């Protein structure tokens, strides 16, 4: 997995915190479709949509000084751009492109309307404190598998910086400019056919080894079958994804947390997460997956939410080993 949350700030980022400047979003008003939605409780845009951001400079995700979150995506109806902002207790959204209606129709689910925070009961003091400080945390559900799967595969066995750099380069080179206002310089990720046609030398230049690029190519060749997983229960959806060679439990969980918004999609097979959970909840920095799952057992059905709250609390074990080595095969 990506070695991307050793320091405190990266642990918090892994928890899905994205800074959204305070402010009242104003309408852009350049031909986009619009919708206003009133959620049934607090919704923190940065915490809810933060897991969709793949590092600084993500060409598919932006926040702006007026308090807006911008997102470019490829929907079943085509490319689209979504802008979301808060006005008091209401959420304002605008969308552009062929998939605009699809995005606006699913706005509530994207912002956690299908999530039930009330089902969560903290069992540890740290989790309780983290939960109390973040009443607006909702689990997003994009309904789109491939857009979360591909960057997750890029994060396998490398550092965050390597994975984010590869994602930026490939999306900018092979994606397309997002529809709507162009001031945000957003790009929509490539379609499945384009991903499959990327030549080996461009994967190499982006720092992506053959194992990861081959996994992505195998996945996009069955893109329609994988997208069906967005409507499946967690075990069935995980089996569908893991039927592709190169996709294991870590990759499927990290994907389904975003595409399906499942509160129990706990990540296993992670390099750092068991030690972080173990240290935060039991003082055990050497915890493995089994120990982590035992600590999270009281949160059955809500283990992913519990893990996010632990990460957002930022309590990490002191460093005692060098940082994960950063490589760049594109230089060779």
C-alpha positions in Angstrom: 0.0 0.0 0.0 1.0 3.6 -0.3 3.3 4.7 2.5 1.5 8.0 2.8 0.6 8.6 6.4 3.7 8.2 8.6 3.8 11.8 9.8 0.8 13.3 11.7 -0.4 15.4 8.8 -0.5 12.5 6.4 -2.3 10.3 8.9 -5.0 13.0 9.1 -5.1 13.3 5.3 -5.6 9.5 5.1 -8.6 10.0 7.4 -10.1 12.1 4.7 -9.7 15.7 5.9 -9.5 18.2 3.1 -9.3 21.9 4.0 -12.3 23.8 2.6 -12.0 27.6 3.2 -14.9 29.1 5.1 -17.1 31.3 3.0 -20.5 31.5 1.3 -20.3 30.0 -2.1 -21.7 32.2 -4.8 -23.2 31.0 -8.0 -20.9 30.7 -11.0 -23.8 31.1 -13.4 -22.3 30.1 -16.7 -24.8 27.7 -18.1 -24.6 25.0 -15.5 -27.6 23.1 -14.1 -28.2 23.7 -10.4 -29.8 22.1 -7.4 -30.2 23.1 -3.7 -30.5 20.4 -1.1 -31.1 20.6 2.6 -29.5 17.7 4.5 -31.1 16.3 7.6 -28.1 17.1 9.7 -24.6 18.7 9.6 -22.5 17.9 6.6 -18.8 18.9 6.6 -17.9 19.1 2.9 -14.1 18.7 3.6 -14.5 15.6 5.7 -17.2 14.0 3.5 -15.6 14.6 0.1 -12.0 14.6 1.2 -11.4 10.9 0.6 -12.0 11.6 -3.1 -9.0 13.9 -3.4 -5.8 12.2 -4.5 -3.1 14.4 -3.1 -2.2 18.0 -3.7 -2.7 19.1 -7.3 -5.2 16.4 -8.0 -6.5 17.4 -11.5 -10.0 16.0 -10.8 -10.5 17.8 -7.4 -10.2 21.5 -6.2 -11.3 23.7 -3.4 -11.6 27.4 -3.8 -11.5 30.4 -1.5 -15.2 30.9 -1.7 -15.7 27.6 0.2 -16.6 25.5 -2.9 -15.5 22.0 -3.7 -15.1 21.2 -7.4 -15.0 17.7 -8.8 -14.5 16.5 -12.3 -15.7 12.9 -13.0 -16.8 10.5 -15.7 -20.4 9.4 -15.2 -22.3 6.7 -17.1 -23.8 9.6 -19.1 -20.4 11.2 -19.9 -17.9 13.7 -18.4 -19.1 16.2 -15.9 -18.0 18.8 -13.4 -19.7 19.4 -10.1 -19.3 22.4 -7.8 -20.7 22.1 -4.2 -20.9 24.9 -1.6 -22.7 25.6 1.6 -25.2 28.4 2.2 -26.2 28.3 5.8 -27.8 24.9 6.4 -28.3 24.3 2.7 -26.1 22.8 0.1 -25.9 24.5 -3.3 -24.6 22.5 -6.3 -24.0 23.3 -10.0 -23.0 20.9 -12.7 -21.8 21.0 -16.3 -21.4 18.5 -19.0 -23.2 15.4 -20.3 -23.3 13.9 -16.9 -24.6 17.0 -15.1 -28.1 15.6 -14.4 -26.6 12.3 -13.2 -24.4 14.1 -10.7 -27.1 16.4 -9.4 -29.6 13.6 -9.1 -27.1 11.7 -6.8 -26.0 14.8 -4.9 -27.6 13.7 -1.6 -26.0 10.3 -1.7 -22.6 11.7 -2.6 -22.9 13.9 0.5 -23.9 11.0 2.8 -27.7 10.9 2.7 -27.4 7.1 2.6 -25.1 7.1 5.5 -26.4 6.7 9.1 -24.0 8.3 11.6 -26.5 7.6 14.4 -25.8 3.9 14.1 -22.2 4.5 15.3 -21.6 4.1 19.1 -18.0 5.0 20.2 -16.4 2.4 22.5 -13.1 4.1 23.2 -12.3 7.5 24.7 -10.2 8.6 21.8 -12.9 7.6 19.2 -15.6 9.3 21.3 -13.6 12.5 21.4 -12.9 12.4 17.6 -16.5 11.6 16.9 -17.8 14.5 19.0 -15.5 17.0 17.3 -16.7 16.0 13.9 -20.5 15.9 13.7 -20.4 16.7 10.0 -18.5 13.5 9.0 -20.6 11.6 6.5 -19.4 8.7 4.3 -19.6 9.6 0.7 -20.9 7.2 -2.0 -20.0 8.1 -5.5 -21.6 5.1 -7.2 -18.5 5.0 -9.5 -16.1 2.2 -9.1 -13.4 2.8 -11.7 -12.6 6.4 -10.7 -11.6 5.1 -7.2 -10.1 1.8 -8.3 -7.5 3.2 -10.7 -5.8 5.7 -8.3 -6.0 3.0 -5.6 -4.1 0.6 -7.8 -1.5 3.3 -8.4 -1.0 3.5 -4.6 -0.1 -0.1 -4.3 3.4 -0.7 -2.7 4.6 2.9 -3.3 4.8 6.2 -1.4 2.0 8.7 -1.6 4.1 11.1 -3.6 4.8 8.5 -6.2 1.2 7.5 -6.6 -0.1 11.1 -6.6 2.5 12.1 -9.2 1.5 9.2 -11.5 -2.2 10.1 -11.2 -1.6 13.7 -12.0 0.6 13.0 -15.0 -1.7 10.3 -16.5 -4.9 12.2 -16.0 -3.5 15.4 -17.5 -1.9 13.6 -20.4 -4.7 11.2 -21.3 -7.8 12.7 -19.7 -9.8 15.6 -21.1 -10.5 19.2 -19.9 -13.5 19.2 -17.6 -16.7 20.8 -19.0 -17.9 24.1 -17.6 -15.8 26.9 -16.2 -12.2 26.4 -17.0 -10.7 28.6 -14.3 -10.1 25.6 -12.1 -8.0 23.7 -14.7 -9.8 20.5 -13.9 -9.5 17.3 -16.0 -11.7 14.3 -16.3 -9.9 11.0 -16.1 -9.5 8.9 -19.3 -12.3 6.5 -20.3 -11.6 2.7 -20.1 -10.5 2.4 -23.7 -7.9 5.2 -23.3 -6.5 3.7 -20.1 -6.1 0.4 -22.0 -4.3 2.1 -24.9 -1.6 3.9 -22.8 1.7 2.7 -24.1 4.2 1.0 -21.8 6.7 3.9 -22.1 4.2 6.4 -20.8 3.4 4.2 -17.8 7.1 4.0 -17.2 7.5 7.8 -17.5 4.7 8.2 -14.9 6.6 5.9 -12.5 4.2 3.1 -12.8 5.6 -0.4 -12.9 4.3 -3.2 -15.1 2.5 -5.0 -12.2 0.3 -2.0 -11.5 -0.2 -0.9 -15.1 -1.2 -4.5 -16.0 -3.7 -4.6 -13.2 -5.3 -1.3 -14.4 -5.5 -2.6 -18.0 -7.1 -5.9 -16.8 -9.6 -3.9 -14.8 -10.7 -1.4 -17.5 -11.2 -4.4 -19.9 -14.1 -5.5 -17.6 -15.1 -1.9 -16.6 -18.8 -2.5 -17.0 -18.7 -5.6 -14.8 -16.8 -3.7 -12.1 -19.1 -0.7 -12.2 -21.9 -3.1 -11.3 -20.3 -3.6 -7.9 -21.4 -0.1 -6.9 -24.9 -1.5 -6.4 -23.8 -4.7 -4.5 -23.5 -5.5 -0.9 -20.0 -5.3 0.5 -19.0 -9.0 0.4 -20.3 -9.5 -3.1 -18.8 -6.2 -4.3 -15.4 -7.2 -2.9 -15.5 -10.6 -4.6 -16.4 -8.9 -7.9 -13.3 -6.6 -7.7 -11.0 -9.2 -6.4 -11.8 -11.5 -9.3 -9.4 -9.3 -11.3 -5.7 -10.4 -10.9 -3.8 -7.8 -9.0 -6.7 -6.6 -6.9 -6.7 -7.8 -3.4 -8.5 -7.0 -0.1 -6.6 -3.7 0.4 -7.4 -2.4 -3.0 -11.1 -3.5 -3.0 -11.7 -2.0 0.5 -10.1 1.3 -0.4 -12.2 1.5 -3.5 -15.5 0.4 -2.0 -15.1 2.9 0.9 -15.6 5.6 -1.8 -17.8 4.0 -4.4 -20.2 2.3 -2.1 -19.8 4.3 1.1 -19.9 1.2 3.2 -19.2 2.0 6.9 -17.7 -1.5 7.5 -15.3 -1.6 4.6 -12.2 -1.8 6.9 -8.8 -1.8 5.2 -6.6 -4.9 5.7 -3.2 -5.6 4.3 -2.0 -2.1 5.0 1.6 -1.3 5.9 0.8 1.3 8.6 -2.9 1.2 9.6 -2.7 -1.7 12.1 0.1 -0.1 14.0 -1.8 3.3 14.0 -5.0 1.7 15.2 -3.2 -0.5 17.7 -1.2 2.3 19.2 -4.2 4.7 19.4 -6.6 2.3 21.0 -4.3 -0.1 23.0 -0.8 1.4 23.0 0.4 -1.5 20.7 2.4 0.0 17.8 3.3 -3.5 16.6 -0.4 -4.6 16.0 -1.0 -6.7 12.9 -4.3 -7.1 11.0 -5.6 -9.7 13.4 -5.0 -7.4 16.4 -6.5 -4.4 14.6 -9.6 -6.4 13.7 -10.0 -7.5 17.3 -9.8 -3.9 18.5 -12.3 -2.8 15.9 -14.7 -5.8 16.7 -16.9 -3.7 19.0 -17.6 -1.5 15.9 -18.9 -4.4 13.7 -20.8 -2.8 10.9 -19.1 0.5 11.4 -15.4 -0.4 11.4 -14.4 1.8 8.5 -16.0 4.8 10.3 -14.2 3.9 13.5 -10.8 3.7 11.7 -11.4 7.0 10.0 -12.1 8.7 13.4 -8.9 7.2 14.8 -6.9 8.5 11.8 -8.5 11.9 12.1 -7.5 12.0 15.8 -3.9 12.0 14.7 -2.5 9.8 17.5 0.4 8.0 15.8 3.3 6.0 17.2 6.7 7.7 17.4 8.9 7.1 14.4 11.6 4.5 14.9 12.5 3.6 11.3 13.5 5.6 8.2 10.7 6.8 5.9 9.7 4.5 3.1 12.2 5.0 0.2 10.9 7.1 -2.7 11.7 5.8 -6.1 11.0 7.1 -9.6 11.3 4.4 -12.3 10.5 7.1 -14.8 14.0 8.4 -14.5 15.5 5.1 -15.6 
